[in-house]
Amino acid sequence: MNQDQIKALLLRLENTELDFSVTMTGKKSRKVNGLYKPDSREILLHNKNFDDDNQLIYTAIHEYAHHLQCESEGVLRTARAHTAAFWARFHGLLEKAEKEGLYAIGVEKSDALTSLTEEIREKYLVANGRLMSEFGKLLAKGQSLCKEAGVRYEDWIDRVLCLPRSAAKTAMRVGALDINPTLGYDRMKIVAAQGTPEKRMEAERQFSAHRSPDSVKMNLSKKIESEDPKERLEKEKRRLEKTIAMLQSRLDQVERNLSDL
């Protein structure tokens, strides 16, 4: 595929009002497969890194997700470009590309990989989900027994079982809720974190549709992208003002300390 074809493919997935360019560098890079330059709005693709167009498309979509993120949120000047919001956007674009027949994960091309995928799901993800659900129920039982025996449950968790309290709390919540153990424990934790039965049901439904964890969390978050843009910018303005005030206060303190030396 050439540069124009890649750009047309990206615009087919989602339009943008902020023009951008796609450049094939003709190089091979050991560090990155691609790069997005927000100042020039340029997507760079090190096309010598790829064995086929499918791999190239994956990286192009990744960099385009950065472009769309900059368009909606402004240019990010921090190292945290790969936020949960970014991954949710990127995975959403990949889903669109799959539906349009423009990209495919391609697991089915390898019988060995397909077999390994099923082995991991059944022997580890599903088994771990069931095991941790039972573990949570046992911790709840232990809490009751601690109360009957006059033992501090927290001390039992901290110094007898030597578990982080947060991990024990999460396992107990998972064990107390009727969550499908075939999701695996990590996805069960995300379902359990939802505050209502409706949200938990929706989380399970999205996971069953093979949505990524970041996509599910962002879809169920109250701070969805449908939030009024003006309100979002006003919130960001208040956060920045607080940060500036804190930094100015710290700077004043440092200057006073320096003058005393």
C-alpha positions in Angstrom: 0.0 0.0 0.0 1.2 3.5 -0.7 0.8 6.7 1.4 -2.4 7.9 -0.3 -4.1 4.5 0.1 -3.2 4.4 3.8 -4.6 7.9 4.3 -7.8 7.0 2.5 -8.2 3.9 4.6 -7.8 5.9 7.8 -10.4 8.5 6.7 -12.7 5.7 5.9 -12.6 4.5 9.5 -13.2 8.0 11.0 -13.2 11.4 9.4 -11.1 14.3 10.8 -11.4 18.1 10.3 -7.7 18.4 11.1 -5.7 17.5 8.0 -2.7 15.2 8.3 -0.2 13.5 6.1 1.2 9.9 5.9 4.8 9.3 5.1 6.6 6.0 4.4 10.1 6.5 5.7 11.5 3.7 3.7 13.5 2.8 6.8 13.7 0.0 9.4 13.7 1.1 13.0 14.6 -1.0 16.1 12.8 1.4 18.4 9.3 2.0 16.9 7.2 0.9 14.0 5.7 4.4 13.6 5.4 7.8 15.0 2.9 10.7 15.1 4.3 14.2 15.0 1.5 16.5 16.5 3.2 19.8 15.5 3.3 18.9 11.8 0.3 16.4 12.0 2.4 13.8 10.2 2.2 10.0 10.6 5.5 8.4 10.0 5.6 4.7 9.1 8.8 2.7 9.1 7.6 0.4 6.4 10.7 -1.7 6.3 9.6 -3.0 9.7 6.6 -4.8 8.3 6.2 -8.2 6.5 2.8 -7.4 5.1 0.1 -4.7 4.7 -1.9 -6.0 7.6 1.0 -5.2 10.0 1.4 -1.8 8.3 -2.3 -1.0 8.7 -2.2 -1.9 12.4 0.5 0.7 13.1 -1.1 3.3 10.8 -4.3 3.0 12.8 -2.4 3.3 16.0 -0.8 6.6 14.9 -4.1 7.9 13.5 -5.6 7.3 17.0 -3.0 9.7 18.3 -4.0 12.3 15.6 -7.7 12.0 16.6 -6.8 12.2 20.2 -4.9 15.5 19.6 -7.8 16.8 17.6 -10.3 16.2 20.4 -8.1 16.9 23.4 -5.3 19.1 22.2 -1.6 18.3 21.7 -0.4 16.2 24.6 3.0 17.4 25.9 3.4 14.6 28.5 4.8 11.1 28.3 1.3 9.7 29.1 0.1 9.6 25.5 -1.0 6.0 25.8 -3.9 6.5 28.3 -6.9 4.3 28.8 -8.8 6.7 26.6 -6.2 6.3 23.8 -6.3 2.5 23.9 -10.1 2.6 23.9 -10.1 4.8 20.8 -7.4 2.7 19.1 -9.2 -0.6 19.7 -12.5 1.0 18.5 -10.8 1.9 15.2 -9.4 -1.6 14.9 -13.0 -3.0 15.4 -14.2 -0.8 12.6 -11.4 -1.9 10.3 -12.2 -5.5 11.0 -15.9 -5.0 10.2 -14.9 -3.2 7.0 -12.6 -6.0 6.0 -9.6 -3.7 6.1 -7.7 -5.4 8.9 -7.7 -8.8 10.5 -5.9 -10.1 13.6 -5.2 -13.3 11.8 -5.0 -15.8 14.6 -6.9 -18.3 12.5 -4.0 -18.4 10.0 -2.0 -20.5 12.5 -3.4 -23.8 13.9 -0.8 -23.8 16.6 -1.7 -20.2 17.7 -5.4 -21.0 17.7 -4.8 -24.1 19.8 -2.6 -22.1 22.2 -5.3 -19.4 22.5 -7.9 -21.9 23.5 -5.5 -23.6 26.0 -4.8 -20.3 27.7 -8.5 -19.4 27.9 -9.7 -22.8 29.3 -6.7 -23.9 31.4 -5.7 -20.5 32.8 -8.2 -17.6 32.3 -11.4 -19.5 33.0 -9.8 -21.7 35.7 -8.3 -18.7 37.4 -11.7 -16.9 37.3 -13.4 -19.9 39.0 -10.6 -20.2 41.5 -10.6 -16.6 42.5 -14.3 -16.5 42.8 -14.1 -19.3 45.3 -11.2 -17.6 47.0 -13.3 -14.5 47.6 -16.1 -16.6 49.2 -13.5 -18.2 51.5 -12.2 -14.7 52.5 -15.8 -13.7 53.3 -16.1 -16.8 55.5 -12.9 -16.0 57.2 -14.2 -12.5 58.0 -17.1 -14.0 59.8 -15.0 -16.5 61.6 -12.6 -13.7 62.7 -15.5 -11.8 64.2 -16.8 -14.9 66.1 -13.3 -15.5 67.5 -12.6 -11.9 68.4 -9.8 -11.7 65.9 -9.1 -8.5 63.9 -9.9 -9.5 60.3 -7.4 -6.9 59.0 -4.6 -8.4 61.1 -5.5 -11.9 59.8 -5.2 -10.6 56.2 -2.1 -8.5 56.8 0.1 -10.8 58.9 -1.4 -14.3 58.7 -2.3 -14.6 55.1 0.1 -11.8 54.2 -2.2 -10.4 51.5 -2.6 -6.8 50.4 -5.9 -5.6 51.8 -7.0 -4.2 48.4 -6.5 -7.6 46.7 -8.5 -9.3 49.5 -11.3 -6.7 49.2 -11.5 -7.1 45.4 -11.6 -10.9 45.6 -14.4 -10.8 48.2 -16.4 -8.5 46.0 -15.9 -10.8 43.0 -16.9 -13.8 45.1 -20.0 -12.0 46.4 -21.3 -11.2 42.9 -22.7 -13.6 40.3 -20.1 -12.9 37.7 -19.4 -15.2 34.8 -16.1 -17.0 35.7 -15.3 -17.7 32.1 -14.3 -14.0 31.7 -11.2 -14.7 33.8 -10.3 -12.9 37.0 -8.9 -9.7 35.5 -12.1 -9.0 33.5 -14.2 -10.2 36.5 -12.6 -7.4 38.6 -13.6 -4.8 36.1 -17.2 -6.1 36.1 -17.2 -6.2 39.9 -16.1 -2.5 40.0 -19.3 -1.4 38.3 -21.7 0.2 40.8 -25.0 -1.2 39.5 -26.3 -4.6 38.3 -27.1 -2.9 35.0 -23.6 -1.7 34.5 -22.2 -5.1 35.5 -24.4 -6.8 33.0 -23.4 -4.4 30.3 -19.7 -4.9 31.1 -20.2 -8.7 30.8 -22.0 -8.2 27.4 -19.2 -6.0 26.1 -16.5 -8.5 27.2 -18.5 -11.3 25.5 -18.3 -9.2 22.3 -14.5 -9.3 22.6 -14.1 -5.6 23.6 -10.7 -4.8 25.2 -10.6 -4.0 28.9 -9.8 -0.3 28.3 -12.7 0.0 25.8 -15.1 -1.5 28.3 -13.9 0.8 31.1 -14.2 3.9 29.0 -17.6 2.9 27.6 -18.9 2.5 31.1 -17.3 5.6 32.6 -19.3 8.6 33.4 -16.7 10.7 31.7 -17.5 9.6 28.2 -16.5 11.6 25.1 -20.1 12.7 24.7 -19.5 15.2 27.6 -20.1 18.8 26.5 -16.8 20.1 25.0 -17.2 23.4 26.8 -17.7 21.7 30.1 -14.7 19.5 29.6 -12.5 22.4 28.7 -13.7 24.4 31.7 -12.9 21.4 34.0 -9.4 21.1 32.4 -8.9 24.9 32.9 -9.7 24.6 36.6 -7.3 21.6 37.0 -4.6 23.6 35.2 -5.2 26.7 37.4 -4.9 24.6 40.5 -1.7 22.9 39.2 -0.2 26.3 38.4 -1.1 27.7 41.8 0.6 24.7 43.5 3.7 25.0 41.4 3.9 28.8 42.0 3.6 28.2 45.7 6.4 25.6 45.6 8.6 27.9 43.5 8.1 30.7 46.0 9.1 28.4 48.8 12.2 27.2 47.0 13.3 30.8 46.2 12.9 31.6 49.9 15.0 28.7 50.9 17.7 29.6 48.4 17.8 33.2 49.7 18.3 31.9 53.3 21.4 29.9 52.2 
